Amino acid sequence: MTGSLAGPHSVHTRRSISSKHGEANSTPTEQEIKNAAEHCLNTLKRQNWDAYILHAFIEPAYVHSYIALQTFSTTLANIPDHTSNSALASLRYAFWDRIVSSHQAHMRAAGEPLALLLSSSLPSPTARQTYFLRRLIAARTQRVANAPIPTLSALEDLAENTYSSLYYLLLSTIPNASSSHTDHIASHLGKAAGLVATLRGIPIHAFPPESRYHTPAAAGLSRIQPFVALPLDVMAQAGVKEEDVLRRGPEADGLEDAVFEVACRAQNHIQTARKLWMDLKRGGDVDHEFENEGQQGFTYESDSKDGPHATDLQAALRVLLQGLPTALWLEKLQDSQFNVFDYGLIKTRWSMTWKAKRKFQGLEF
């Protein structure tokens, strides 16, 4: 059958996706933006509880940017788990890359609440913002096949390109929050967050839920295949074998030692970030060079402590609070004796709100 859904009297009327969403090229209404923000916030509530809780610390003028960017990062991270094979996952990443790199009108024409919220909260993204958005996409795209990560340093690079990129973007949306100093802190927090995300994902990836794809076309194509995402050098040093983890879970030989190694590196990044923050609060010189400074995306006009370009520490802290969930999870991991399968590590942290409030009041994270 090659007919049309329009009926026999509509032979000369051609329908297209562009015509359906053509009106989206106009400026979205306040109600449309509100609906898109609610949709994205509900996505965070379901899929990224920590980001959802911490949105309350963002000032109203910038909260839509926060919600859009956090949802964007969460959506990209979840694409492999919501597509039946790596080819489809790659297409989804290519879709978002086109959206980000094209004119903002195309964002609205995509018919996606997230695209609409991105376009309205970042109406004229800077070259730097576009660079980090695309860097995040590229890093996620490279992981669609779940290829083994060779070294702990390579895992840190992945965390830098994903989580740190997100934090740079969040800082960039708040006036006077982004500087070489705050970006330096964000880099360490992002690396810690990426390492922790890897550890938190071990039980899920080693024992994935049954495939949601039950159609004949999807048979044999499911991407939900068990694997262990720990770096190969860490596994080798600890004597961990992937097949042993997939069979025995927390009882696998050497697993706790491998987890301990990655957790220690994450904790080192948290401690470094906190020291840099204390130096910044005291107004002293930061004695730790930012390795990214001078590279693409990391050029700064001024980092003066006074004047119109002075860093707003409270504004920056609203973003740097993202490091708190990472630090709290590492504490719980230590309490569990580095057993990533411990049930206490996956329970919702209802105390996050008041702990974040106390930290914020004390200008800490």
Secondary structure as UniProt FT lines:
FT   TURN            5..6
FT   TURN            8..9
FT   TURN            11..12
FT   HELIX           17..20
FT   HELIX           22..25
FT   HELIX           30..47
FT   HELIX           49..54
FT   HELIX           55..57
FT   HELIX           60..62
FT   HELIX           63..78
FT   HELIX           79..82
FT   HELIX           86..101
FT   HELIX           104..109
FT   TURN            110..111
FT   HELIX           113..121
FT   HELIX           127..141
FT   TURN            142..145
FT   HELIX           152..159
FT   HELIX           160..164
FT   HELIX           165..172
FT   TURN            175..177
FT   HELIX           180..206
FT   HELIX           216..218
FT   TURN            219..221
FT   HELIX           232..238
FT   HELIX           242..248
FT   HELIX           249..251
FT   TURN            253..254
FT   HELIX           255..282
FT   TURN            291..294
FT   TURN            296..297
FT   TURN            308..309
FT   HELIX           313..320
FT   TURN            321..322
FT   HELIX           323..335
FT   TURN            336..337
FT   TURN            340..341
FT   HELIX           343..345
FT   TURN            350..351
FT   HELIX           352..361
FT   TURN            362..363
//
